C-alpha cells in the first residue's frame, strides 16, 4: 500500500484529520486506524443483516425462510470475512520477524 493509498483511505474514507495524518501518526498507527474502521464497518453490516433477517421473519415467518434454506442471518447474507481464515504463521516467519525486531531495538539476534 502506497502513501497515496493510505492517505486516500484514512483521510478520504475514514475522515481522519489531514494535519494529524501528515504530521503526527506513524505507519503502525495507520494500520490500526484502518483495522478499526474495517471492524466498525463489519459491525454495521452485521447489524443491517440482523435487522433484515428479523424483518423478513416478521413478514413471511421463519418456516417460509427455512423452506428456502435460510435458518440464520449468515444464510441470508454471508460475508466474505466470515469465511476467510488467516493463513498460519510459520515458525521461520515468526523467527525472522523476532530477529528484525531485535535488530531494530539494538538487541543481539538469537
Phi and psi in degrees as a GROMACS rama.xvg file:
@    title "Ramachandran Plot"
@    xaxis  label "Phi"
@    yaxis  label "Psi"
@TYPE xy
-82.6195  169.82  UNK-2
-62.9602  -36.2684  UNK-3
-63.4813  -41.5182  UNK-4
-63.289  -43.2857  UNK-5
-61.1973  -45.6577  UNK-6
-61.0035  -46.2584  UNK-7
-60.7733  -42.8166  UNK-8
-71.6176  -48.1465  UNK-9
-77.3692  -46.1383  UNK-10
-83.6502  -46.7068  UNK-11
-72.8176  -50.9336  UNK-12
-84.7514  -45.7104  UNK-13
-83.3043  -30.6449  UNK-14
91.211  21.523  UNK-15
-67.1172  142.608  UNK-16
-60.3784  132.187  UNK-17
-58.8615  -45.4967  UNK-18
-62.8589  -42.5318  UNK-19
-64.6623  -39.5355  UNK-20
-61.8882  -43.6701  UNK-21
-73.6753  -32.9474  UNK-22
-119.289  -18.3154  UNK-23
-113.989  -29.9581  UNK-24
-94.3586  156.329  UNK-25
-110.341  170.503  UNK-26
-55.794  -45.3046  UNK-27
-65.1386  -30.2121  UNK-28
-68.203  -37.32  UNK-29
-60.6033  -43.3541  UNK-30
-62.4446  -39.8746  UNK-31
-67.7546  -37.7083  UNK-32
-62.1329  -43.4976  UNK-33
-65.2988  -44.0458  UNK-34
-61.6696  -40.5851  UNK-35
-64.298  -41.783  UNK-36
-65.7848  -39.1301  UNK-37
-63.1853  -40.8106  UNK-38
-64.0843  -40.6927  UNK-39
-63.8982  -40.3442  UNK-40
-64.2841  -42.5043  UNK-41
-62.8383  -40.8832  UNK-42
-63.1291  -39.7625  UNK-43
-64.0261  -45.3073  UNK-44
-66.6103  -34.3852  UNK-45
-64.1596  -41.5435  UNK-46
-65.3762  -40.3851  UNK-47
-62.0767  -43.9499  UNK-48
-62.9242  -43.4501  UNK-49
-60.5552  -47.1192  UNK-50
-63.9266  -40.6599  UNK-51
-62.0201  -45.4809  UNK-52
-59.5105  -48.6323  UNK-53
-72.9443  -26.2191  UNK-54
-68.0043  -37.8502  UNK-55
-68.4079  -39.007  UNK-56
-61.4101  -41.6172  UNK-57
-66.5934  -33.1295  UNK-58
-81.2119  -46.8186  UNK-59
-113.366  -13.542  UNK-60
91.0974  151.246  UNK-61
-70.4531  -29.5328  UNK-62
-64.1972  -40.9836  UNK-63
-64.3375  -39.1865  UNK-64
-67.3138  -40.3971  UNK-65
-62.0675  -37.1855  UNK-66
-60.773  -30.7893  UNK-67
-86.5683  1.53588  UNK-68
85.7728  18.1247  UNK-69
-110.239  102.985  UNK-70
-110.638  -11.6582  UNK-71
-151.986  178.64  UNK-72
-66.1254  -34.667  UNK-73
-72.8836  -20.9973  UNK-74
-71.798  -32.6166  UNK-75
-69.18  -47.4531  UNK-76
-146.173  89.9401  UNK-77
-73.537  139.308  UNK-78
-101.038  144.65  UNK-79
-62.8374  -32.5194  UNK-80
-73.1489  -12.5871  UNK-81
-84.8237  -19.641  UNK-82
-97.1586  -26.7014  UNK-83
-80.5468  139.761  UNK-84
-121.028  138.428  UNK-85
-66.5451  144.999  UNK-86
-66.3537  145.988  UNK-87
-67.0027  146.722  UNK-88
-85.2291  127.934  UNK-89
-75.9488  158.855  UNK-90
-61.2497  -38.6495  UNK-91
-64.6295  -43.3323  UNK-92
-64.0918  -41.1693  UNK-93
-64.2411  -41.8321  UNK-94
-65.8303  -40.6884  UNK-95
-62.5687  -41.5595  UNK-96
-65.6994  -42.2836  UNK-97
-62.4571  -41.7458  UNK-98
-62.3463  -41.3565  UNK-99
-62.922  -43.1376  UNK-100
-63.8057  -42.8643  UNK-101
-63.3927  -40.3296  UNK-102
-63.2193  -40.3619  UNK-103
-67.261  -31.1255  UNK-104
-92.4632  3.79052  UNK-105
77.507  15.2757  UNK-106
-93.0087  149.948  UNK-107
-68.4636  146.576  UNK-108
-69.8163  160.713  UNK-109
